[in-house]
Amino acid sequence: MQSIISRNGCETPEPVKAEVKGSVPSWLQGTLLRNGPGLFSVGNSEYNHWFDGLSLIHSFTFSNGEVTYRSKFLKSDTYKRNIKADKIVVSEFGTMIYPDPCKNIFSRAFTHLQNVIPDFTDNNLINIIRYGQDYYASSEVNYINQIDPNTLETIGRKNYRNHIALNLATAHPHYDEEGNTYNMGTAIIGFGQPKYMIFKVPADASDKNHKKSALRKVQHICSVPFRSSLFPSYFHSFGMTENYIVFVEQPFKLDIVKLATAYIRGVNWGGCLKFDQDDMTFFHIINRKTGKKISTCFHADALVVFHHINAYEDDSHVVFDLISYTDSNLYNMFYLENIKKETSNFIQSHKSFSPPSCQRFVIPLNINKESPRGSNLVTLTDTTAQAILQEDGSIYCQPDTLFIGLELPGINYKFNAKKYRYFYGSRLEWSPHPNKIAKFDIVERKHVEWVQKDCYPSEPVFVASPGAVEEDDGVILSSIVSADPSISPFMLVLDAKTFEEIARASIPTTVHMDLHGLFIPAADSS
């Protein structure tokens, strides 16, 4: 298993036809684009962390019951510089690169100065996102790379900083029904007061020839100041309802002084993150139309969150579901020296791994100031989540735990920001890499699974049937790799209702494990 995760991938630049067993629905027309790390060494140099690997984008195109596959490395500036040098020359999350000691003292001093305020890598390996009608490979830095969703060619790099004042931005935006894109970023250095920023890119932001950046039409919605200017909260995603943005300011923080001196002190950027288990988690509820934040202080116990599942409004409450941890060890598990351990050793050394917990928090919007202190202000009957009024007027939120042991969540996105019943995800039990996928029913509090021995699925993606009314009327798509050399990698197609396999498309080439992606219906990718 470990060798599958950390082996170097290779390109399949021309489409290859998959061998389909079963029946891919004829209505399934479009392309599933996926992104993830695919190259872990260049020349004789190796990365330290799985999240450092150079981005390898692959696509699965569904047309008239057939499936074709192709893959290409993202031709980022980072990729080009590394390949030209035949070694890793650009620092990544878990791998800090130092200049040649043979360089003269002035050159070395200049390099140190440059790295005090990091100009981050543009190795955008986390997700594929859409702004306007343009598609971008993204990570969490100020650079994104535009790609052609059909050929996977890299069109060119864009810098958020040329359009909006931020240093970091998430790879998990939200899209509303009109096609507008909402995202969040962080302004740390060089933009006045440090702050979190929420912004919107309108649906019509692209020009017809895709020559001008969709970011040129970016709209700033609002800013939230840091609680501590030297320790901003790290965030990987956020929640969105019909009227609100849900931002979780967690005590998993970026140490700004450490970041500024990381290069000199020999610390990688990953080492600048710290979890303060004695601090609290704060929930910010911001009206996404007016940019106004609800003034009440909502807080919870310390937690770490990477992925939100969904959020919605119900009877004057904001309900949001997320996947939380009680520590920040997940990132450490992905150091390649840990991943390469034999399975039994890996389990032994990570017994303290905090399992991912799917939790529901509920925020009451209509707060009666006369309510007795210590009372629970949640009046919804379908959850045990509580919001307890404190002496100082703040609200202490306690979650309703829905399910334990699931990550990389997905939903029927037509139900994003709406009350919903089902979510899908990858089961995490003994390692950070999933070996099952699951469907969870929030109403019944039950789950069903798909599993096959020695097979490792990617994040499940839901695609709705045409004209579907029921929330789970559609298919689940997941790219599967296997530790068994006799099993070719394959695209799995499940009936989302029953979770039964209806087709698998075996890929006649190597396929890498990935992180996130996007399904583009055929009408949208032309």
Steps between C-alpha positions, in 0.01 A plus 500: 500500500768750604684468164180590310465822696854630462609365163560746218213527256537545128309687231248348262475810278277345231159356593488124556177303493399312813352150496149525642339216694135553586315796355593869531171697481458660156392827669839532672673745264794710615847498651616429853817707556718396794814647653762369740873449557662280234879550505687454827859516378687695234846374403659383823299730726183394684213680667432447871121521498220352288347850460827618340482275191473676164141530373382231257155576359291220352161481335234237446269590211159333477331493160227266372581225749876515437781633719833651390794594723788741470749668736754782486731661750406857580767703317537749783805725536600270788478190278699665219775625734535161671508304173751740342732469803437122525452545874254661740584872511168648626393460865167332579278455806722234662827540307718812541764541230828685565741663252818333382762558774752571223314822405669820613401669825305786333289261297423292808409804710261618227333157492452511878343845471265383224378216719413714806170582326445177309413517133313174506521216251240486223482118518118502517430139594184505715192564287348619172286812545289719273496880473257626236535240224873445558649201683802516729726260684518637854668448834494750789746764384470824301562325166253292296566347158236512228456173312309382192245250642495304171872464419635556857753745354622768742391839363683719749547620852281762667581689819214587738713790627462681167124520560435475875723561802572152637790259553303173533165374365315169539469230237139435607279783371120486486280553194146640518212413266581796272855371449675760718806378691562589867835448668704600805858612541746642750691830481807454720782724382507818294128586489440714810322341795522118484157351428294217358321594179186373327468572130277419203575450131186551286376228264560727198862584591660319204552665163396300192857418397608410856791743458424732791506376858159434653651641822494849350130516599556385859275663763607539863211399730650558843803470727531345846797617712731240656446438870880503527700670227796264550296178509230494229279194480573251223194406295460257210130559426190682627121460502232683304122521540246691293578823687815441704867405488611280792866554592655282772791681665670196650795484742709327229714803425773634277794641698588815301840561667594137438382531137711813447809335650436141384763512226772632730412259782475193278130442562259403219173687454304205639696547822352851534155357578414434864191374681418683823280248681442742789343764276141511373347470153298801378217495246447808283163530323517760221213614276633427153277762338577795733842392634380565858611260774260396776641670811426219749808301603448129418768264627576131557773278641834477317480302177678460167296507179603461137172422322148636536223264382205738454314785670144631486240710680210340687236686704725795596808281557818453298586129491849402384662160473876452496768239562702569811804362681619538859862555390704603195685171448340435159759712316785315674365164383557606140876545531634249248723331757180415692302396191778263387482298823357150481129501582542336843776748597291789371199399711722447805668841474169683439283339766435847641359619165189707571229353275303743283164576659204625293339758726196727479506845661191721526503878537176671613440824307220646716652536844275625778725701730258422785554123470629346823877454513598135451201423277524323165376732224472230229132421441544254209372152584714295256837561666664478844732795420480770765567875515523602865465864604791601726512761778688743274239472221717278280370165371686173572428247224511125554482268198278211404736221385355346185765245404863410575765391251418683175692763301499663154124564521275564202131572448253542218616857436150602393427476875798715599386777740165318538360254751623157389498138604804317354873545481767276350864459594809290537518277807815559707562228753862399549686740271463840334428321171150365451416138417120538481244755390179564690159664473358643821129561562465788749132431573540127571858540635604197296769441238573259216844423355676389184818303555729271300810329639829681426315787331533865595233746382526873439255757634151398378331747264120513462348570155120544490279326244338739250181643646561329835269604784620268777829601660675166443378443142829480311838328497814505712833515314829398662843427352639176648861384523606159629797352682428177308696515170237278333232770550527791255406844628134570426225758512221370722138597428251434781125551509485773767163373630592137559881537509517200265766492230353559155825531302876510521730631230849344517777743398782342292773720655622612840273723710615695808317564827351848499335754731209700358328584175197618309247344262439719195181409308559466123310821420728703732844383382471589133 
